[in-house]
């Protein structure tokens, strides 16, 4: 019985991780195949426009980056600028979110 509980708990954990997707507000373009990652808009060396804003609960740096990149490809972004995180000082669980801007390069 104890093994069943562990297996069921693991299944719930894995399914919850795969369901988390960024919240997005902005325009969409045809999908892209690669997305550049920046941490400051000053580092982007080519002309661009911001096409939207992404937010995602802070589930770890590598997970957040991979989810942002995967989602950015679907909305047609050429790059993202991770602008930082927002923490609710009230200490609520899940109140720590990471923010990013989705960019489209001027062609």
N, C-alpha and C positions, 0 to 999 in steps of 0.2 A: 504494500500500500504506500509506503514511504517513497518508493521509486516512482510510482505513478504521479505523486504530487510534485516531485522534482522535475519529471519530464513535462508535465503540464505547465509548471511555472516557467520552465525554459522556453517552451513553445510560445507562451504569452509574451515573454521578454523579447524573443526574436521577432515576433510579428509586430510588436509595438515599435521596434527600432526601424523596421522597413517601411512603416506607414508615415513616419514623420517626413513632411515635405515643407519647403520654404513657403511662407506666405509671400505673395507677390502682388504689387500694385504697379501697373505700367503697361506699356505697349508690347506687342509680340510681333516677331518677324519670322521668316522661314528658319528652321533649325540650323545650327552651326555644328561643326565637328570638333572644334577646339575652343577653349576659353582660357585667356590669360588671367592670372591672379595678381592683384596689386593690393597694397596696404595703405597707399596714399595716392590721391589723384595727381600729385606732383610727379609721380614716377611714370605716368602714362606719357609717352613721348610722341604720340601721333594724335591728330585731331579726332574728336569723338563727341558723341552726345549721350547723356544719361537717358536711358529708355525706361527705367523703372527702379523700384526699391524692393529688396528682399529682406526678410527677417526669418530667423529660425531659432528655436530654443538651443541654448548652448549645451550640446550633447558631446562635446569634446572637439578639439581643434581639427583633427583629421577628418572626423565624421562631418563636421559642419562644412569644411572646405569641399569635400567630395560631393555632398548634397547640393551645395551652391553651384558647383561646376556642372553637375548633371542637369540641374534645373535650368541653369543659364543656357545650356545648349538647346533645350527644348523651346525656349522663348526667343532664340536667335541672337543672343548676346555674344559679342566678341571678347568681352572681358568683364571682370567684376572687380570692384574696389571694396574690400572689406573695411568698413569704416569704424568698427569697434563693437563693443557690446553695451547693453543697457541693463542695469541691475536695479531692481526695485528694492529700495532700502528698507522696506517692510519685512524683508526676509521670507517672502512667500516662495514655496517650492515651485520651480519652473518659471520664475520671474526673470531669470537671466537669459537674455536673447542677444543674438549676434545680428548685426545689420550690415547690409552691403548694397552698393549701387550696381546696376547692370548697365554696361556700356555697349554702344554700337559705334564702331570705327567709321569715320567719314571715308568713303571710297574715292 
